[in-house]
Structure formats: C-alpha cells, structure tokens
Amino acid sequence: MAFQIRRDTPLPRELGRVIQEQLVGALAELSAHGDTLRKGVYSARKRGKRLRATIRLMRAALGEERYAEANALIRDAGRALGDARDAEVRVETLDGLLAELPAVPESLQALRARLVAARDTPETPPEHAAAEARRLYAQALDLASSWSGDTLTLDALISGFERALRDGRREGRAAVMSGDPERLHEWRKQVKHHTHHLRLFRLAWPELMAPRQEEAEALGTALGDHHDLHTLRAQLNEDERALLDPLIHARAARLEAKARQLGARLFADPKGAARQVRAWWTGWPEPKRPKDGEQG
C-alpha cells in the first residue's frame, strides 16, 4: 500500500501497518542476489529513511527511550548499506560535471576509471552489508511489534510534525548562515523527515498537501546534490581539484541559493503549518441533530 495513513482507520493500526510494510519490504529486498540486490540496497535505504521519519513523528508517543532504540537500529542499518550507494553516486556526480566540459582531460578520465573500479569492487561486499542491515531491520521489526498503540493519538503526531518543522527551521538557518557542507547535510535529514511526514498526512487534503510536498522534495534534492558534490571532492587529489573546483563551487553556490529560497518558505511557520494539517485532518465536527420528538 501507499506510504500514507488513512483517515478511516485508527491511527495505531495505520502506523503499525506503515512500519511493518517498510520493514518487511526492506528485509525482502535485502534477501536478493546479484544486480537485484544492488537495486534492493538502494530501495531498502529509502525505506529506512521513511521509517526514521515515521518514528520521528511518533516520538512523543513512544517516549525518548523507545524512540532512541528504534532510531538507532534503523540508522545503523542505513549506514551498513551506505558505502555501496555512495560509491555509485560519486560516479554519477562526476559524470554530471564532466558533461559541462568541452573536452575531458586524460587525468579526469583516469579519475572516472578509479571511481568506477571502487564502485564495482567495494571494500564490503554487498551481500555482507545486506546481511548486517537485515539483522538490524529484523530487530527493529521485533521491537515495533511490542509497541502499544495507546499513546498514538493525533495530538502526539501533530506534536511530532511541529517539532520536526521547528528543528528543520533551526538547523536550516544555521546551515545557510555557515555555508558548511556538513551542516547543510544535517539540514537535509530534517528536510527528508518533513517530506515523509507530508506523505503520511497527504490524505488530509491532497490538493494542498501535494504542492508543499513537491517543494520539500525539491529542497531535499538540492541539498542532496550539494552533499554529493562535496563527497566527490573529498576523493580528489590536488590536480583533480584544480580542474574541477570551479565547476563544483559554481554548482554548489546555485544549489545553496535554491535551498535558501525553498527553506525560507517551507519552514516559515511550524506552529501554523501543524495547526493547518490538524484542521484538515479532523475537519469540522458533526452538527448536533435533534432527537426524536425534539424541535429542531
């Protein structure tokens, strides 16, 4: 089913379904082999990000101890899968930069060959990384199965929605002011949480939630591309940087400007945005009907 909660089903049941679907799906994808496993690793990492956003939304209901335990399991599973994906992204990012050059020098052709070799012969075989991630996701599934739904109220979820927005605004302002690539990368994590929260609550009012979700996705993409540039740059030697730095810095500046504009709109009013989503989700109360025999 879609990654969203339905309005006609109790929230505890819906959130339990969402979490179980993502964990069971990740376990299945990480049980594949060969090229199918490579695709499965990418998909399982995306599921992990959805899961972390979901439990972030549930943080007030879970309590800090249960939240921290589940978050650590899912975070560590994502890290186990990270190296293979990062190696692939470095090649893709370099290709995007090389496309801007009228001709590719031999030194950069050699760089690409080196990055491709690193991608195709990872230090940790995908099967080993997948096995470790499966172990962690299985633990997370057992943990989630033990949760009681008594505290999973709409109030608790809206509190999580607003808290994530406040954290995103604070982190975004600091990141934009500093221009530090690592701060911008940390901000992206907050942006991804908000994006997934919008997806979960999409049915509150799809026609109005969709544009906000698109803005959040655009911001996440800009920050992700920015991080990819600096991840690639960390792999370059001095001569390679001399050739690629003008392209890297120019593209990074464009991405930072776009992120600053989108972030200012998206995180402008956490309290107001949370209040809006709550109102859209609950709607107006049913009118009081006169009982039989009473005057209307």
C-alpha positions as a Markdown table, in Angstrom:
| # | Residue | x | y | z |
|---|---|---|---|---|
| 1 | Met | 0.0 | 0.0 | 0.0 |
| 2 | Ala | 1.0 | 3.7 | -0.3 |
| 3 | Phe | 3.2 | 5.3 | 2.3 |
| 4 | Gln | 0.4 | 7.3 | 3.9 |
| 5 | Ile | -2.1 | 6.9 | 6.8 |
| 6 | Arg | -5.8 | 6.6 | 6.1 |
| 7 | Arg | -8.4 | 8.7 | 7.8 |
| 8 | Asp | -11.0 | 6.0 | 8.2 |
| 9 | Thr | -8.7 | 3.6 | 10.2 |
| 10 | Pro | -7.5 | 4.0 | 13.8 |
| 11 | Leu | -4.1 | 5.7 | 13.9 |
| 12 | Pro | -2.3 | 3.0 | 15.9 |
| 13 | Arg | -3.3 | 0.4 | 13.4 |
| 14 | Glu | -2.3 | 2.6 | 10.4 |
| 15 | Leu | 1.1 | 3.5 | 11.8 |
| 16 | Gly | 1.7 | -0.2 | 12.7 |
| 17 | Arg | 0.9 | -1.1 | 9.1 |
| 18 | Val | 3.2 | 1.5 | 7.7 |
| 19 | Ile | 6.1 | 0.4 | 9.8 |
| 20 | Gln | 5.6 | -3.2 | 9.2 |
| 21 | Glu | 5.3 | -2.8 | 5.4 |
| 22 | Gln | 8.5 | -0.8 | 5.2 |
| 23 | Leu | 10.5 | -3.2 | 7.4 |
| 24 | Val | 9.1 | -6.4 | 5.7 |
| 25 | Gly | 9.8 | -4.8 | 2.3 |
| 26 | Ala | 13.4 | -3.9 | 3.2 |
| 27 | Leu | 14.0 | -7.5 | 4.5 |
| 28 | Ala | 12.7 | -8.9 | 1.3 |
| 29 | Glu | 14.8 | -6.6 | -0.9 |
| 30 | Leu | 18.0 | -7.3 | 1.0 |
| 31 | Ser | 17.5 | -11.1 | 0.5 |
| 32 | Ala | 18.1 | -10.8 | -3.2 |
| 33 | His | 21.3 | -11.6 | -5.1 |
| 34 | Gly | 23.4 | -10.0 | -7.9 |
| 35 | Asp | 22.1 | -6.9 | -9.7 |
| 36 | Thr | 18.8 | -7.4 | -8.0 |
| 37 | Leu | 20.5 | -6.9 | -4.6 |
| 38 | Arg | 22.2 | -3.7 | -5.8 |
| 39 | Lys | 18.8 | -2.3 | -6.6 |
| 40 | Gly | 17.4 | -3.7 | -3.3 |
| 41 | Val | 20.1 | -1.9 | -1.3 |
| 42 | Tyr | 19.0 | 1.4 | -2.8 |
| 43 | Ser | 15.4 | 0.7 | -2.2 |
| 44 | Ala | 16.0 | -0.5 | 1.4 |
| 45 | Arg | 17.9 | 2.6 | 2.2 |
| 46 | Lys | 14.9 | 4.7 | 1.1 |
| 47 | Arg | 12.7 | 2.6 | 3.2 |
| 48 | Gly | 15.0 | 3.3 | 6.2 |
| 49 | Lys | 14.6 | 7.0 | 5.7 |
| 50 | Arg | 10.8 | 6.6 | 5.6 |
| 51 | Leu | 11.0 | 4.6 | 8.8 |
| 52 | Arg | 13.1 | 7.1 | 10.6 |
| 53 | Ala | 10.7 | 9.9 | 9.7 |
| 54 | Thr | 7.7 | 7.8 | 10.8 |
| 55 | Ile | 9.1 | 7.1 | 14.3 |
| 56 | Arg | 10.2 | 10.7 | 14.5 |
| 57 | Leu | 6.6 | 11.7 | 14.0 |
| 58 | Met | 5.7 | 9.2 | 16.8 |
| 59 | Arg | 8.5 | 10.4 | 19.2 |
| 60 | Ala | 6.2 | 12.0 | 21.8 |
| 61 | Ala | 4.0 | 8.9 | 21.9 |
| 62 | Leu | 6.9 | 6.4 | 22.0 |
| 63 | Gly | 8.9 | 8.2 | 24.7 |
| 64 | Glu | 12.6 | 9.0 | 24.4 |
| 65 | Glu | 13.9 | 5.6 | 25.3 |
| 66 | Arg | 11.9 | 3.6 | 22.8 |
| 67 | Tyr | 12.3 | 6.2 | 20.1 |
| 68 | Ala | 16.1 | 6.3 | 20.6 |
| 69 | Glu | 16.3 | 2.4 | 20.5 |
| 70 | Ala | 14.3 | 2.1 | 17.3 |
| 71 | Asn | 16.0 | 5.1 | 15.6 |
| 72 | Ala | 19.5 | 3.7 | 16.3 |
| 73 | Leu | 18.6 | 0.3 | 14.8 |
| 74 | Ile | 17.3 | 1.8 | 11.6 |
| 75 | Arg | 20.1 | 4.4 | 11.4 |
| 76 | Asp | 22.8 | 1.8 | 11.7 |
| 77 | Ala | 21.1 | -0.4 | 9.0 |
| 78 | Gly | 21.2 | 2.6 | 6.7 |
| 79 | Arg | 24.9 | 3.1 | 7.5 |
| 80 | Ala | 25.7 | -0.5 | 6.7 |
| 81 | Leu | 24.2 | 0.0 | 3.3 |
| 82 | Gly | 25.7 | 3.4 | 2.7 |
| 83 | Asp | 29.1 | 2.7 | 1.2 |
| 84 | Ala | 27.8 | 1.0 | -1.9 |
| 85 | Arg | 25.4 | 3.7 | -2.7 |
| 86 | Asp | 27.9 | 6.5 | -2.0 |
| 87 | Ala | 30.4 | 4.9 | -4.5 |
| 88 | Glu | 27.7 | 4.9 | -7.2 |
| 89 | Val | 26.7 | 8.5 | -6.5 |
| 90 | Arg | 30.3 | 9.7 | -6.8 |
| 91 | Val | 30.4 | 8.3 | -10.4 |
| 92 | Glu | 27.1 | 9.9 | -11.3 |
| 93 | Thr | 28.1 | 13.3 | -9.8 |
| 94 | Leu | 31.4 | 13.3 | -11.7 |
| 95 | Asp | 29.6 | 12.5 | -14.9 |
| 96 | Gly | 27.4 | 15.5 | -14.4 |
| 97 | Leu | 30.4 | 17.7 | -14.0 |
| 98 | Leu | 32.3 | 16.3 | -17.0 |
| 99 | Ala | 29.3 | 16.9 | -19.2 |
| 100 | Glu | 29.9 | 20.7 | -18.7 |
| 101 | Leu | 33.4 | 20.4 | -20.1 |
| 102 | Pro | 34.1 | 20.8 | -23.9 |
| 103 | Ala | 36.7 | 18.0 | -23.6 |
| 104 | Val | 37.6 | 15.7 | -20.8 |
| 105 | Pro | 41.3 | 15.6 | -19.9 |
| 106 | Glu | 43.1 | 12.3 | -19.6 |
| 107 | Ser | 43.6 | 12.9 | -15.8 |
| 108 | Leu | 39.8 | 13.2 | -15.3 |
| 109 | Gln | 39.2 | 10.1 | -17.5 |
| 110 | Ala | 41.6 | 8.3 | -15.1 |
| 111 | Leu | 39.7 | 9.7 | -12.2 |
| 112 | Arg | 36.4 | 8.3 | -13.5 |
| 113 | Ala | 38.0 | 4.9 | -14.1 |
| 114 | Arg | 39.2 | 4.9 | -10.5 |
| 115 | Leu | 35.8 | 5.7 | -9.1 |
| 116 | Val | 34.1 | 3.1 | -11.3 |
| 117 | Ala | 36.6 | 0.5 | -10.0 |
| 118 | Ala | 35.8 | 1.5 | -6.4 |
| 119 | Arg | 32.1 | 1.2 | -7.1 |
| 120 | Asp | 32.4 | -2.2 | -8.8 |
| 121 | Thr | 34.8 | -3.7 | -6.2 |
| 122 | Pro | 33.6 | -2.4 | -2.8 |
| 123 | Glu | 35.6 | -3.0 | 0.4 |
| 124 | Thr | 32.5 | -4.5 | 1.9 |
| 125 | Pro | 30.7 | -7.0 | -0.4 |
| 126 | Pro | 27.0 | -6.0 | -0.9 |
| 127 | Glu | 26.0 | -9.4 | 0.5 |
| 128 | His | 27.8 | -8.7 | 3.8 |
| 129 | Ala | 26.3 | -5.2 | 4.1 |
| 130 | Ala | 22.9 | -6.6 | 3.3 |
| 131 | Ala | 23.2 | -9.3 | 5.9 |
| 132 | Glu | 24.1 | -6.8 | 8.6 |
| 133 | Ala | 21.2 | -4.5 | 7.6 |
| 134 | Arg | 18.8 | -7.4 | 7.6 |
| 135 | Arg | 19.9 | -8.3 | 11.2 |
| 136 | Leu | 19.2 | -4.7 | 12.3 |
| 137 | Tyr | 15.9 | -4.4 | 10.5 |
| 138 | Ala | 14.7 | -7.7 | 11.9 |
| 139 | Gln | 15.5 | -6.4 | 15.4 |
| 140 | Ala | 13.5 | -3.2 | 14.6 |
| 141 | Leu | 10.6 | -5.3 | 13.4 |
| 142 | Asp | 10.6 | -7.3 | 16.7 |
| 143 | Leu | 10.8 | -4.0 | 18.7 |
| 144 | Ala | 7.9 | -2.3 | 16.8 |
| 145 | Ser | 5.7 | -5.4 | 17.2 |
| 146 | Ser | 5.9 | -4.8 | 21.0 |
| 147 | Trp | 4.7 | -1.2 | 21.0 |
| 148 | Ser | 1.3 | -0.4 | 22.4 |
| 149 | Gly | -0.9 | 2.0 | 20.5 |
| 150 | Asp | -2.5 | 3.6 | 23.5 |
| 151 | Thr | -0.5 | 6.8 | 23.2 |
| 152 | Leu | -0.6 | 7.1 | 19.4 |
| 153 | Thr | -3.1 | 10.0 | 19.3 |
| 154 | Leu | -3.5 | 12.7 | 16.7 |
| 155 | Asp | -2.2 | 15.2 | 19.3 |
| 156 | Ala | 1.0 | 13.2 | 19.7 |
| 157 | Leu | 1.6 | 13.0 | 15.9 |
| 158 | Ile | 0.9 | 16.7 | 15.3 |
| 159 | Ser | 3.3 | 17.5 | 18.1 |
| 160 | Gly | 5.9 | 15.4 | 16.2 |
| 161 | Phe | 5.1 | 17.1 | 13.0 |
| 162 | Glu | 5.6 | 20.6 | 14.5 |
| 163 | Arg | 8.7 | 19.6 | 16.4 |
| 164 | Ala | 10.3 | 18.3 | 13.2 |
| 165 | Leu | 9.5 | 21.6 | 11.5 |
| 166 | Arg | 11.0 | 23.6 | 14.3 |
| 167 | Asp | 14.2 | 21.5 | 14.2 |
| 168 | Gly | 14.3 | 22.0 | 10.5 |
| 169 | Arg | 14.0 | 25.7 | 10.7 |
| 170 | Arg | 16.7 | 26.0 | 13.4 |
| 171 | Glu | 19.1 | 23.7 | 11.5 |
| 172 | Gly | 18.4 | 25.3 | 8.2 |
| 173 | Arg | 19.1 | 28.8 | 9.4 |
| 174 | Ala | 22.3 | 27.7 | 11.0 |
| 175 | Ala | 23.4 | 25.8 | 7.9 |
| 176 | Val | 22.6 | 28.6 | 5.5 |
| 177 | Met | 24.4 | 31.1 | 7.6 |
| 178 | Ser | 27.5 | 29.0 | 7.9 |
| 179 | Gly | 27.6 | 27.6 | 4.4 |
| 180 | Asp | 29.3 | 24.5 | 5.9 |
| 181 | Pro | 28.6 | 21.4 | 3.7 |
| 182 | Glu | 28.2 | 19.1 | 6.8 |
| 183 | Arg | 25.7 | 21.5 | 8.4 |
| 184 | Leu | 23.8 | 21.6 | 5.1 |
| 185 | His | 23.8 | 17.8 | 5.0 |
| 186 | Glu | 22.4 | 17.6 | 8.5 |
| 187 | Trp | 19.7 | 20.0 | 7.5 |
| 188 | Arg | 18.8 | 17.7 | 4.6 |
| 189 | Lys | 17.9 | 15.0 | 7.1 |
| 190 | Gln | 15.4 | 17.3 | 8.7 |
| 191 | Val | 14.0 | 18.2 | 5.3 |
| 192 | Lys | 13.6 | 14.5 | 4.4 |
| 193 | His | 11.7 | 13.9 | 7.7 |
| 194 | His | 9.3 | 16.7 | 6.9 |
| 195 | Thr | 8.9 | 15.4 | 3.3 |
| 196 | His | 7.9 | 12.0 | 4.6 |
| 197 | His | 5.6 | 13.5 | 7.2 |
| 198 | Leu | 3.8 | 15.3 | 4.4 |
| 199 | Arg | 3.4 | 12.0 | 2.5 |
| 200 | Leu | 2.0 | 10.3 | 5.6 |
| 201 | Phe | -0.6 | 13.1 | 6.1 |
| 202 | Arg | -1.3 | 13.6 | 2.4 |
| 203 | Leu | -4.9 | 12.5 | 2.6 |
| 204 | Ala | -5.7 | 15.4 | 5.0 |
| 205 | Trp | -6.1 | 17.5 | 1.8 |
| 206 | Pro | -4.3 | 16.0 | -1.2 |
| 207 | Glu | -4.7 | 19.0 | -3.4 |
| 208 | Leu | -3.0 | 21.3 | -1.0 |
| 209 | Met | -0.5 | 18.9 | 0.5 |
| 210 | Ala | 0.9 | 17.9 | -2.9 |
| 211 | Pro | 2.4 | 21.3 | -3.7 |
| 212 | Arg | 4.1 | 21.5 | -0.3 |
| 213 | Gln | 5.4 | 18.0 | -0.7 |
| 214 | Glu | 6.9 | 18.9 | -4.1 |
| 215 | Glu | 8.6 | 22.0 | -2.6 |
| 216 | Ala | 10.1 | 19.8 | 0.2 |
| 217 | Glu | 11.3 | 17.2 | -2.3 |
| 218 | Ala | 12.9 | 19.9 | -4.4 |
| 219 | Leu | 14.7 | 21.2 | -1.3 |
| 220 | Gly | 15.9 | 17.7 | -0.4 |
| 221 | Thr | 17.2 | 17.1 | -3.9 |
| 222 | Ala | 19.1 | 20.4 | -3.9 |
| 223 | Leu | 20.7 | 19.6 | -0.6 |
| 224 | Gly | 21.4 | 16.0 | -1.7 |
| 225 | Asp | 23.1 | 17.2 | -4.8 |
| 226 | His | 25.2 | 19.7 | -2.7 |
| 227 | His | 26.3 | 16.9 | -0.4 |
| 228 | Asp | 27.2 | 14.7 | -3.4 |
| 229 | Leu | 29.5 | 17.4 | -4.8 |
| 230 | His | 31.4 | 17.6 | -1.6 |
| 231 | Thr | 31.5 | 13.8 | -1.2 |
| 232 | Leu | 33.1 | 13.6 | -4.6 |
| 233 | Arg | 35.5 | 16.5 | -3.9 |
| 234 | Ala | 36.8 | 14.6 | -0.8 |
| 235 | Gln | 38.1 | 11.9 | -3.2 |
| 236 | Leu | 40.0 | 14.2 | -5.5 |
| 237 | Asn | 43.8 | 14.9 | -5.4 |
| 238 | Glu | 45.2 | 18.4 | -5.7 |
| 239 | Asp | 45.5 | 18.3 | -9.5 |
| 240 | Glu | 41.9 | 17.0 | -9.9 |
| 241 | Arg | 40.6 | 19.7 | -7.6 |
| 242 | Ala | 42.3 | 22.4 | -9.7 |
| 243 | Leu | 40.4 | 21.2 | -12.7 |
| 244 | Leu | 37.0 | 20.5 | -11.1 |
| 245 | Asp | 36.8 | 23.1 | -8.3 |
| 246 | Pro | 35.4 | 25.9 | -10.5 |
| 247 | Leu | 32.6 | 23.7 | -11.6 |
| 248 | Ile | 32.0 | 22.3 | -8.1 |
| 249 | His | 31.9 | 25.7 | -6.4 |
| 250 | Ala | 29.7 | 27.2 | -9.1 |
| 251 | Arg | 27.2 | 24.4 | -8.9 |
| 252 | Ala | 27.3 | 24.4 | -5.1 |
| 253 | Ala | 26.5 | 28.1 | -5.0 |
| 254 | Arg | 23.5 | 27.7 | -7.2 |
| 255 | Leu | 22.2 | 24.8 | -5.1 |
| 256 | Glu | 22.7 | 26.8 | -1.8 |
| 257 | Ala | 20.8 | 29.8 | -3.3 |
| 258 | Lys | 17.9 | 27.5 | -4.3 |
| 259 | Ala | 17.9 | 25.8 | -0.9 |
| 260 | Arg | 17.9 | 29.1 | 0.9 |
| 261 | Gln | 14.8 | 30.2 | -1.0 |
| 262 | Leu | 12.9 | 27.0 | -0.6 |
| 263 | Gly | 13.8 | 26.6 | 3.1 |
| 264 | Ala | 12.6 | 30.1 | 4.0 |
| 265 | Arg | 9.1 | 29.3 | 2.6 |
| 266 | Leu | 8.9 | 25.7 | 3.8 |
| 267 | Phe | 10.0 | 26.3 | 7.4 |
| 268 | Ala | 8.4 | 29.8 | 7.9 |
| 269 | Asp | 5.7 | 28.9 | 10.4 |
| 270 | Pro | 6.0 | 25.5 | 12.1 |
| 271 | Lys | 3.1 | 26.1 | 14.5 |
| 272 | Gly | 0.8 | 27.4 | 11.8 |
| 273 | Ala | 1.6 | 24.5 | 9.4 |
| 274 | Ala | 1.0 | 22.0 | 12.2 |
| 275 | Arg | -2.3 | 23.6 | 13.1 |
| 276 | Gln | -3.4 | 23.6 | 9.5 |
| 277 | Val | -2.7 | 19.9 | 9.0 |
| 278 | Arg | -4.6 | 19.1 | 12.2 |
| 279 | Ala | -7.6 | 21.1 | 11.0 |
| 280 | Trp | -7.5 | 19.5 | 7.6 |
| 281 | Trp | -7.3 | 16.0 | 9.1 |
| 282 | Thr | -10.1 | 16.4 | 11.6 |
| 283 | Gly | -12.5 | 18.6 | 9.6 |
| 284 | Trp | -15.5 | 20.3 | 11.3 |
| 285 | Pro | -17.4 | 18.5 | 14.0 |
| 286 | Glu | -20.7 | 16.8 | 13.1 |
| 287 | Pro | -23.7 | 19.0 | 13.7 |
| 288 | Lys | -26.0 | 18.2 | 16.6 |
| 289 | Arg | -29.1 | 16.6 | 15.4 |
| 290 | Pro | -32.4 | 16.9 | 17.3 |
| 291 | Lys | -33.5 | 13.7 | 18.9 |
| 292 | Asp | -36.8 | 12.1 | 18.0 |
| 293 | Gly | -39.6 | 14.3 | 19.4 |
| 294 | Glu | -37.4 | 17.3 | 19.9 |
| 295 | Gln | -37.8 | 20.5 | 18.0 |
| 296 | Gly | -35.0 | 21.4 | 15.6 |
